[in-house]
Amino acid sequence: MTQVLIVEDQKMIRESLENLVAQADDLSPAGSLSCAALAEQYCMRGNIDLILMDVCTENDESGFVAAEKIKKRFPSIKIIIITSMLDYSYLDKARKAGAESIWFKDVSAEELLSVIKR
């Protein structure tokens, strides 16, 4: 069972992602946060396989910065950057941070599940 941490500051989107993960057969919600700066500390508790990381979270914290820190300390944790902003420079930033993928929030739940399973 893949343990998924959700890092998203918008409550409705965070709750939708929590529900999506909870309903998937092979995924389990490991927690959710509204601030990217707390994600690395949360990973220290263990049992995180995948993070859905928003680009910009509460307190203007950068998901890219958090992702880079997490990948350096926990290289086996997979990270998917999520964003609603169609800025193509984010693809390069996600790669630099070590993220496995980037997902735009305007796609369907099925498409996101496909990205997660890959």
Residue pairs with C-beta under 8 A, 6 or more apart in sequence:
1 26
1 27
1 28
2 26
2 27
2 28
2 49
2 50
2 116
3 28
3 30
3 47
3 48
3 49
3 50
4 21
4 27
4 28
4 29
4 30
4 48
4 49
4 50
4 51
4 52
4 116
5 30
5 31
5 32
5 33
5 39
5 42
5 43
5 48
5 50
5 51
5 52
6 14
6 17
6 18
6 21
6 29
6 31
6 32
6 33
6 51
6 52
7 32
7 33
7 34
7 35
7 36
7 39
7 51
7 52
7 53
7 54
7 57
7 63
7 66
8 14
8 17
8 32
8 34
8 52
8 54
8 57
8 82
9 34
9 35
9 54
9 56
9 57
9 58
10 54
11 34
13 105
14 32
14 34
17 32
17 52
18 29
18 32
20 109
20 112
20 113
21 27
21 28
21 29
22 28
22 29
24 113
24 116
26 117
27 116
30 47
30 48
30 49
31 42
33 39
33 42
33 57
34 57
34 58
35 57
35 58
35 59
35 61
36 53
36 54
36 57
36 58
36 61
36 62
36 63
36 65
36 66
37 57
37 59
37 61
37 66
39 51
39 53
39 66
39 70
40 66
40 69
40 70
40 73
42 48
43 51
43 70
43 73
43 74
43 77
48 74
48 77
49 76
49 77
49 78
50 77
50 78
50 79
50 80
50 116
51 67
51 70
51 77
51 78
51 79
51 80
52 80
52 82
52 103
52 116
53 63
53 66
53 67
53 79
53 80
53 81
53 82
53 99
54 63
54 81
54 82
54 83
55 62
55 63
55 64
55 81
55 82
55 83
55 85
55 90
56 62
56 63
56 83
57 63
63 81
63 82
64 81
64 93
64 94
64 96
64 97
65 97
67 79
67 81
67 94
67 97
67 98
67 99
68 96
68 97
68 98
70 77
70 79
71 77
71 79
71 97
71 98
71 99
72 98
75 98
78 100
79 97
79 98
79 99
79 100
80 99
80 100
80 101
80 102
80 103
80 115
80 116
81 90
81 93
81 94
81 97
81 99
81 101
81 102
81 103
82 102
82 103
82 104
82 105
83 90
83 102
83 103
83 104
83 105
84 104
84 105
84 106
86 104
90 102
91 102
94 101
94 102
101 115
101 118
103 111
103 112
103 115
